[in-house]
Amino acid sequence: MGILDGRAALVTGAGRGIGRGIAMLLAREGAAVVVNDLGTSLAGEGTDAGPAQQVVNEIRAAGGRAAANTGSVADFEAGAQMVEQCCDEFGRIDIVVNVAGILRDRMIFNMTEAEWDAVIAVHLKGTFNVTRAASVRMRAAGYGRILSMASGSAYGAPGQPNYAAAKNGIIGLMWSCANALGRYGITANSILPSGATRMIDSIPTRRQQALEQHGKLPSELAAGTEQDPDNVAPLVCYLASEEAGHITGHVFGAWGYTYIVMEQPRVRAAIAAARPWTVAELRRVMPETLNANLGGPPGSGLRPRLRELPADAWTALDDGLRYWHEP
């Protein structure tokens, strides 16, 4: 018996990396899975039906149910078609996991319109295309789980303005869906994943270091370690289950063997007046009020902070598990 017995799922970008691990575990937990992957390069070029079919073959060989789809999530009609394929093949669609993505990194002052448009089209529009189509079916059924991969890059990766904007947009989209769809039994959450995938292989310094020291790519070295992209899948499976029906509108992180939940946006400070403000007044009070201790943009300091916590900041649970929360 699996936690997802009788459910049907669509996972985009499931031919490799994080998406593949998610599709495989969903199937092992009892879900029938449509494995979508266009089979493109990291830059979104070319097509290859092989990756999606390979995952389908592995799922079927293990006794699961799966079907391949090679449509582009960036295409509105293709996004709708893969949802309909899930319904046609398995009679329903209960779970959507949006993973498909590409990279076209460039500093903001060097980025072309084409590089911007391509990444936004796959990540943000692609998540909309699939989620929109699935929401129609889920609303009619009164049940659904929508999980979309965001990224720590959403918090300000300097060389990824297109990727950061798309991933932050996905978080906003999931918040909107959570508020709109909750009354129909549908949850929507975002996940900041991690893992040594081919995206990590594409970073010249990481690639060169791994090849020089071990003769293998970072993704090849990751299997069975904290860097394994398969570590994201258990969190996805839990959030995709019926047990997680009360969890919606949140941003989770899957960083190796550590799972986190981000604090929801909140008002940190305020200043108020009984009549319209003047610029002179703002100049006088801002230094010691709203801009006091602001610091810089969030950047990439999320995970290092957890690593630097002292051992006594964690509460022991059982079997080697531990828990920490913001005081």
N, C-alpha and C positions, 0 to 999 in steps of 0.2 A: 504493500500500500504506500502510495506517495502522497505528499501534501497537495499535489495538483492533479490527482486522478480525475479524469473526465473533463478536464479543461482543454481549451485550444488556444494556442499562442502564435503570434507573429513576431519574429525577431528580425530586425533589419540589420544589415552589415554583419550577418552571422556566419560568413564563410571563413573568417579568420579571427584571431585575437580574442578580445573581450566578448564580442557577439557570439563567437563559436562556443566558448565556454558556457555562456548563458543558455544557448539553445540546447547543448548537450545535457546540462543539469535539469532544465525544465522537462526534457524528455524523460530523464531518469526518475523524476518526481511524478511522472504520470501524464504530463501534458502532451497532446499532439502539437507538432510545431511546423509552421511554415518558415523555412530558412531562406531569408532574402539576402542576396548579395549580387551586386552587379559585376563583381570581379574586376574592379578597376585598379589602377595604380594609386599610390597615396595622393597623387595630384588629381585624381579623378579621370584619368585618361585610359582609354581602351575598355574592353569588356572580356569576361571569361566566365563561362558557366561552370567551370570546374570546382571552385571553392564551395559554392552552395551545394552542389550535388555530392561532393565528398562528405560534407557534414550529414546530409540526408542519409547517405549510405551507412555511415557509422551509427547513426541513431537506429536505423532499421536493423542493422546487424546485431545491435544490443537488445532487440525486441521492442523498440519504440515505434511510434508513428511519426512520419515527417514527409514533407513535400518541398521541393525546391522552387524558388522564384528568383528571377534575375532582372526584375524591373528596377528602374531608377526612382528612388524616393523623391528626387527633385522634380519629377513629372507628376502633376496633379492626378492625371488619369491612371498612371501606373501605381501611384499610392493607393488609390481606391481599388484598383484591380487586385492588388495583393491581399487586401482585406477581404474582398469577395472570394478570392481563392481559398482563404482559410475557412470561410463559411461553407463554400461548396464542397471542399475536401472533408471537413470535419464537423459540419453542421452548426458551427458557432464560432464566435471569437470572444474570448474572455480576457486575454492578456495581450498587450502590445508593449514591446520593448524596443525603443528607438535607439539604435547604436550607430547606424551608418554615418560615416563621416570621411572627409578628406582634409588634406593640409596644403596650404599655399602660403607659407610663412614669408613675411617681409616687414620691415619697419614701416610705420605709417607714412613716412615721407617718401618711401620708394614703392609703395603698393600701387598696383594698377587697378583700374575699374574691373577688369576681367578676373583678377585674383580675389578681389572683394566679392564680386557677384557669385563666383563659383562656390566659395565656402559657405556663404549665406544660403545659397540655393539648396545645398545638400543638407547642412545641419539644421538650419532654422526652418526654411520652407519645407524641407523633407519631413521634419518632425510634425509640422502643421498638416501636411498632405495626408500622412498616414493616420495621425491622431484624429483629424476631422472625419475621415471616412469611418474609422473604427467607432468613434463616439456615436454615430448614427445607429449602428448595430447594437452597441452596448446600452444605449439609452432605451431602445426598444426591449432589450432583454432584462433591464433593471439590474445589471451587474457588469463590472469591468475593472481592470487594473491597467493603468497606463504608467509606464516607467521610462524615463528619458535620460540618456546620458548627457550630463553637462560636463564641466571640467573645472579643475582648480585654475585653469587659464582664464576663466571668466572673471577672476578677481584681479586681472591686470597684467597678463603676460605681455611683456614689452614688444616682442617681435611677432605677435599674433593678433593684431587688431581685428582682423576679420573673424578669426576663430574665437577670440574672447567675446566679441559682440554677439556672435551666433550662440555661444554657450550661455551667456547671460540672458539672451533672448529666450532660450529654452526654459530657463528657470522661471522667467516671467510668464511664459506660456503655460507652464505646469501649474503655477499659482492660479492663473485665470481658470484653467480647466478644473482645478480642485474646487474652486468657489462655484463654478457653473454646474458641475456634473455631480456633486455630492448627493443631491436630492434624488438622483437616479441610481444610487448604489455604485457609483464609479469613483475610484480614487486616482489621483495623479501626483506623482512624486518625481523628483530629480535625484540623480546620483552623480557624484564626482568620482570617477573610477581611476584606477591606476594599474600599472602592469607594463612589463617589457614586451611591447608589441612591435610590429614592423615600423610604427611611428618612432619608437625609440631607436630601432635599427637605422633609421634615416638620419639621426643626429651624428654628424661626422666624428666628433670627439668620442662619443660613446661607442660607436661602431669600431673605430680604430683601436681603442683601448681594449675592447673585448677580444678582437681578433688577434692583437699582438700578445695578450696575456694567456688566452685560452684557445685560440684558433676557432672560436665560434662566435656567432652573432649574439647580442644581448638577449634577444627573444629565445634563442636556443639554450642559453644558460639559465633562463628563468624558471624552467619547469620544476615544480615541486618546491619552489622557494617563495619568499615574500613578494618577489617580483613577478610571479606567475599571474597572468591576466585572468586565469580561472578563479582566482580568489574573490572576484567581484560577484560571481554567480550565486553563492549561497544567500547573500543579502537580497539580490533580485528575486530569487525564488520565494523567500519569506514574504517580501512585500507584495508579490504577485498572488499570494495565497488568500484564502477566505479569512484566515485568522487576522490578517492585517487590514481588515475593512475599516478600522477606525483611524488609520494612518493616512493622511492625505495633505497635500500642500507643503511638504517638507523637502529639505535638501540634505541628503545623506552623502557620506563619503565612504569609499571602500579602498583603503590604503594598506595593501598587504594583508596582514592578519588583524588589522585594526579597522573597525567600523565606527563612523562618527555621524552625528547629526549637527548641522549648523544652526546657530541661533537665528531665530526669525528676525526680520527687520523690526527695529523698535526706535522710538524717539529717544535720543540720548540727552538732549538739552533743549531749552527754549528760552526765548526772550519775548516779551509782549509789551505793547503800549496801549494807552487809552485813546490814541488818535494816530494819524499817519506818521510814520517814521521819517526822519531826515537823514541825509547822508552823514552829516556832522555827528548826529547821535550814534549812528552805527560805528563810526570811526572811534568814538569815545568808549563804547561799551563792548564791542566785539572782542578785543584782545583778551579780556578777562572772562568772557562768557562763551559764545559759540565756538570760537576758534582756540579756546584754551585746551592744550594737550590733545590736539587733533591728530598729530602724527602724519605719516604719509599714506599713500594708497596701499591697499592690502598686499599686493604683490604675491610672492610665493612663500610667505612665512607661516602658512597654516600647518603643514606637517612638521617642520622642525620644532615648533612649539611643543607638540605632543611628545616628541622624542626627548626633549629636555626636561620633562617633568620628573621630579624625584620619585623613587620607588614608593615612598610613604604617601604619595598623593593619590595612589590607586587603591581601590577597595578590592580585596580578594573575593571571588565568587566561588567557583569550584572547578576542579579538573583543569587547573592552569588558566582559568578565565579571570579577567579583572575588569574593573569599571572605574571611570573617572568622569566627573562632571564639573562644570564651572562653579566655583564657590558662590 
